Structure formats: C-alpha cells, structure tokens
C-alpha cells in the first residue's frame, strides 16, 4: 500500500516541521496503515509544496513584530501553542501553580488531551538518530493509553478528567502522573486480557527505562516544565489577535499563491506538478503491490488534491481520500476549482457529482475550527465526520492527536 500525505498552510520551511512530521507519520503507521491492510515496507510520501509558494515581498511586515517573530509553523511554536492552550483551558494563570504541572493540569480537564500533549512533547525530540525506534515506542504507549481512555469513557461520552478518573485527584506532579498512567493502563490490560500494542522493531515494554515508561515520555516532563515558564510569561501579554492573524495570513498567502500559479493540464504549475508526480509514484507502487492508494490531506492540501484529482489528473485512481480541516466545500461554493461548474447546483443536479477516480472520501472537521468546512452538502459521495480536537486553535490539533488517529482507523475499517 502507498499513502500520500499533502500538508496545509504554514509549512514553508522543511526543517521547522521535521519533528512534528515524524510524530504524525509514526501515528499514521500505527493506525491508518494497519486499518487499510498495509504490508511490511509500505511507503509514506509527503510531497512538500510549501517552498514553492512565493515569499511576501516585505517579509510579513503587515503583521505586528511579535507575530513576525514566531511566524512559520515551527514545531517548537506548535508545542508552545498547545501548552498555552492547555494552561488556559485548565484555568492556570501566572503564579497559580508551580511551573511543572502542565500534564497534570491538562489531565484534570481531559486525560486524552494530556496523552496527546505527551505525544507531541515527546515526539518533538532530537534523539531519534541515537535511539532507533524510540518514537515508535512513545506512540505505542500513547496508543495503549488512548485505548484505555476510550473504553473507560466510551470515547469521552461518559466523562473525562479528574471528575471521571478518581485516581487523577491525588496526582500533584507530572512525574507522578506518568507513573500512575502507566500503572493504570497496565492493570487495565491485564484485567481485560489485552497485550501491549506492538510498534516498531521492539515492543514498548522492552524499552530500557526502569519505570517501564518510554524514554521520550520521561524526557517530555522537564521539556514541558521549561516551556511552561516561557508560556506563562507570554500568557500575560498575548492578545487574541495573535492566534487568528498568523494562520489567516498564511492561508490567504498560500491560497492566492496557489491559484495564481496552478497553470493548466498542459502546462501545470510547480505545486500541481509536484503533487501530481507524487501521486503518480504512489499509484505505480500501489499497483505493483496490488494494494490500495490512500491520500490524506490537511487544510489547503485538501484543496490542492481536489483540484489535481478533478481536473489535472483525473486518471489517478485513489481508493481512499481523507481530507482534514479543509476548505474544499467552501471553495466549490465559490467556484474556485478548475473543474467547478457554475451551472451546479440545479434542480436536476443538486450536488457536484462524485469523483469517479476516488473510491471513498472522508472529510473530517472540528466545528470550532474556523478553517474547516463541510463537504457532504456540496459533493455527492463525501462523508462528513466531526471530531472535537479540544484545542484552542483547532485547525492544528488533528494530526498530532492520538485519539484522532485511533478513531480514523476504526472508521476506515467500517463499510461506507
């Protein structure tokens, strides 16, 4: 099987998103790939089109200096935003707690969000080369913890946080939280005759730390502790405009840059050409292996993929298309795609016809994500799925969420 991931806005520097991309890819390998019946050695392609968008002539001088400093979607910035959101949601202000309790404070509100934060903080680690399989160990542990949370809470419908998990009420420090979480997950697995999830070259239980916790999980605690100090300071001065201005500017820049240069089927633009080439390579590999071709696209990446599959390369056959936090529905309403037909809708054709080269299309959105739009009311064959990221800036909260990947894998395994 081959999987192609097409990124969204804010990915203009490859090195800036390298570590968060590694976490995303490991989560895909642990969940979506098995759910679609992948074989060993399945390929995961991530064509990078962010570098092809023209840079602003004044270097984002239209934003305030503070916003320009953090512009670019760096993995460190993503982690800082998640920590800021977690502290705010937990009601933690400057000076309220010792600067070492971000995981515990988050878990008191939502255990699953604390698991996702642990995965993000542990995934943003530079020790992978010296620790082969360490990221897979972390993802395996977080997958086990997510399964524990999912069954206990019926995927959050029964409750969450300290109000539901009584054992959280006595937890005071993040180190203690990790130990207690490990014990609870292990006891739950024993009581239900479940074994640990295998991931990577060795099982999670075999990883070296004497506490039984993956090394990346242990190192995440002091990392979050140090980061929380700077985040608390920023909470005192940050305004709400910072959270909206940067992604809005990136979206406008990427959208206008793409449409201005997308070209024609005979002479496609650089972005279209790069995505189409990656799809061609993946399709050839899938055909040789006699396995399905899966495409996962986030944000603006979904718009590009739809444009390519509906107009530039309708010959590429995709078995499963997953769009996450995209504007495909909105852009079709505005008739911005090369394939858009201004005569649709009409009494005889209330929706855009399903793409004949796409077997199944799942469109995931968080209702609190201002950049995510429904597709099912516009496109025949599209399935809209709602997922609550729980993130302050929901648009960036999908692909680093362990719960998101687990639920997507389960849904993919169900018939359309």
N, C-alpha and C positions, 0 to 999 in steps of 0.2 A: 504494500500500500504506500501511497505517497500523500503527504499532507503539505499544503501550501498555506502559509500564514502571511497576510498582507496587512501591514501596520497602518495606523492612522496618523493624526496630527502630532506635531511636536517631536519628530524623530529626524532631525536634520544632522545630528552628529552620532555616528555609529558607536563610538567608544562610550558616549554618555548613557546609552541604554543597554550596554552589553550585559551587565549582571542581572538586571531585571528581566531581560530577554531570556537569559539562561534559566531563570526560575519558571517563566512562562512555558518554555519548551519542555522542561522536565515535568511540569504538571500535565502538559499535553501527552507526553509519552506514558505517563502513569494512568491517565484516564481516557481521553478521547481515542487514542490509538488502539488500546485493547478493546474498547467498545465497538470499534469498527472492524475488528478482526484482523489487525495488522500482523505481519510476520516478522521474525527477527531481522534486524537490519533495515526496517522501514525508514524511508527518507523524510526529513522535515525541512522544507525550503522556506526561507524568509526573504524574499526579494526586497531590497532596501531602496525605496524610491525617494525618501526624504531629502537626499543630497541633490536630487535633480530639480527641486523647486528653487526658483530664484531667491536670493537673499535680499532683504529690504535695503534700499539704497542708503538709508540713514541709520541702519543697524537698530531698528526698533526704537528710534528716538521719540516716536509718537506715544510710547508708554512712559511711565514715570521711571526715574533712575532705579528705584528699589526693584521694580518689576523687571527692568532690563538685566539687573544683576543675576536673577535666577531664571531667566528665560532659556528654554532649550529642552526641557523634559529630561534632565539628568536623573539617573536612578537615585542619587542622593536626595535630589529635590522631591521625587515621588515619595520616598520614605519619610522625609520631613513633613510633607503634606498629610500623609496618613497618620503620623504621630500627632500632629497638630489637631487634626480632626478627632482622633481618639480621645485626646485630653479634653477637648471642648465638649464632646458628647458625654464624657464621664463627669462633667462639671468640675474639672480640676483647673483652678486658676493659679496664677503665680503665687507661690508661697503656701499653697494649701497642703501639699504633701512633700515628702522627701523626694528628691529627683531620682527615683529609681523604681517607680511603680507603674510604668505605663502599661505593661502587660496585665498586671493585676487590676488596674483601674478599668481597662478595656474589658477584661473578662467579667467584671462585676456588672457591666452593662450587657455584654454578649460574649459568651465563651467562643463562639465561632469566629467572631471578629478578632479576638485575641489570637486564635490559631492562624488566621490569615496574616495578621501582623507579624507573628513569629516567622511564618514562611517568607514574608517579604524581607524582614530584617536579616534572617539567616541566609536568604538567597543572595543578598547584596554583600557578598563576602569575596575577598580576593584570593582565598587559599585553595581554590579548586585544583590548580595545577599540581600542588603538593599533596592534595588529598583526593585522589581519584574516587569517584562515587559518593563523595560527601554530600553533594546537593541531592542526589537520589535518595540518600539516607534521610535527609531532612524532609523531603517531600513524602517519603513513605511514612514517617512518623506523623506528619500533619494529615495525611490521608487517613491514618488509623484514628487520629483524634477527631477528625471530621465525621467519620463513620460512627464513632461513639456519640458525638453531639447529635447527629442526625437521627439515630434510633431513639435516644433518650427523649428528645424534644419533638419527635415527629416532624423533623425539618423546621423547627422553630415555631410550630403551631401551638405547642403546649406551654411554651415559655422559654426563657433564656436567662443567662446571667446569674447573679447571686440569688435572685428571687426564686430561681428554679433549682439550681445546683447548690444545695446546702453546704457542701464542702468548701465552696468558694468564700463563705462568710468569714471563716477564720484565717484566710490566707492574707498575709501582710506584705510579703516581698515577692519580687519576680522570680528569684531563685526557688523559693518555696513553691510558687505557682507551677513552675515547670516540673518539679519533683512530684507534686500532687497530681498533676495532669497525667504524667507518665504512669503513676500507680493506678489511677482510676481507669485509664484506658486498658492497662494490662489486666486488671481484675475483671473488667467487663468482658474482655476477650476470653478469659478463662471460663467465666460463668456461662458464656454463650458458645463455647467450643469453637471460637474463631482464632485463626492463626494470624500472625502479623503479615501485612502485605509485603510481597517480595518486590523489590525495585532495584535495578542496577545490578552490579556484579556480585553483591552480597546482601544478605538480609539486614534490616535495620537493627535487629537485636545483636548482630555480631560487631557493630561499630564500637570503637575502643573505650569510650568514656566509662568509668566505673559505675556511674549512676545509671547507666543504661540509656542516657539521652544522647542524641547525635551531637557531635562536637559543634556543628554550626548553630544548633539551638542554644547550647551553653554560651557560645560567644555572642549570641544576639543580645543577651541581657546587658552586659556592660556597654555594648554599642548603643542600645536604646537609652541607657542611662545617660551617656554623654550627649546623645542627640536631644534628649528631653530638656536639658538645661538650656540649649540654644533656642529650642522651640518655645519654652516658657517666656523667654525674653521677647521673642517675636510676637507671641500672643498679645503682649501688652501694647504693641504698636501697629499690628497688621490691621488693615481695613478690608471690608468685604470686596472692594473693587479688585484687589489683587487676585482673588480666586476666580473672578469672571473675566477680567481683561486679558490675561495671558492666553488661556485656551481659545477665547473668542478671536483674538488676533491671529493665532496660529491657524485656526480653522479657516478664517477668511483668506489668509495668505495662501494656504495650501489649495483651497478650493479654486480661487481665482487663478492661481498659477497653473493648476492642472488644466482647467477648461481653456485657458488661453493658448496652451501648447499641446493639446491632446492629438491634434492632427486628423488624418483620415486613414481608412483601412489601407490605402495605397502608400501613404507616407505617414505612418503613425509617429506621434511624439515620443520623446525619450521615456516618459513614465509608462505609457501604454506599451511600448516595445519591451521594457524590462519586465513588466508583469506578464505580458503575453509569452515571452521567452521562458519564464519560469513555469508557467502553466504547461507549455509545450513539453518541457523536460519532464515535469511530473507526470503528465499524461502518458508519455512514452514509457516511463518507468512502471507506471501502474499497469499498462497493457502487457509489458513483458512479464510482470509478476502475476498477472491476471487477478489483480486486486483493485479495490475502489480508489477513486481520486477524491480527496476531501480538501475543501478550501475553507479556511477560517479568516474572516476579515473584520477588522475593528475600525469604527469611525469612518474617516474619509476613505480608508482602504476598501470598505464595502461599496462605496460609490464607484470607485475605480474598477473594481471587479465586475460590478453590474454592467458598466459601460463596455468593458472588454468582452464579456460573455454575450452581451446582447447585440453588439454592433461590430466590434473589431475582430473578434474571434468566435463567432457562433458555432464553429466546427469543433471546439474543445468540449468534450463531454465530462461533466462534473457530477459525480454520484451524490455528494452531499455538500451543500453550501451552508455555512453558518456565518451570519452577519451579527455583529455585536456592537450596540451603541452607535448605529449608523443613521445616515440621513437619506437613505435610498427612497423611502416613501415620500419624504418632503420634496426631494429633487425631481421625482417623477411628477408630483403635483404641479411643480413649477415648469415642467417640460424642459429640463436641462440636459437630459441624456441624448446622445446622438441617435438613439433608437426611439426616442419619445414621439408618440403620435398625438398631435393636437386634437384629433377627432375622437379620442378616447378620454373620458367615458362618454357613452351614448346609450340610448335605450336598449340597443341590441348587444352592446358590449360594455357592461358596467365596470369591468376591471381590465387592466393590462393582461394580456394572455401570458400564461406561464412559459418560462423559457424552455424550449424543447430539449436543450442540451444540459439541463440541470435536473437531476433525479429528485432531490428533496431540498427544500430551502427552509431553514430555521432562522428566525430573526429574533434576537434577544434584546430586551430593553429594560432599563430601570426607569420607573415613572418619574423619579426625582432627577434623572439625567436630562438636562436641558438640550443636549445634542443628540438624543436618541429618539427615533420616530418609528411608528408602526408601519408595517409593510402589507399585512393581510388585507386591509380595506382597499388597497390600491392594486395589488398584484394577485392574480389567481395563482393558487398553489403555495403561497407563502404562509408559513405558520409563525404567528407571533407568540413569544414566550416572555413572561415577565419575571425578572429576577431582581430582588432587592439587595443591592450591594451593601447598604448600610453606611456607605461612605459619604462624607461631606461633599466632596466633588466626585459624584458617582461615575462620571464618564471614564475616570481612570481606575475604577475599582473592580472591574470584571475579571481580567485575565490573571491577576495575582491572588484571586480568591480561591481557596481550596474547595469551598462549598460550590462555587460556580462550576468548576471543572467536574466535580463529582455528580452534580445534578445534570449537567450537559451530557455526560457519558451515559447516565441512566436513561435520559430522554432519547438519545440516539439509538439506544438498544430497543426502544419501543417502536411498534409499527406506526407509520404515518396516519 
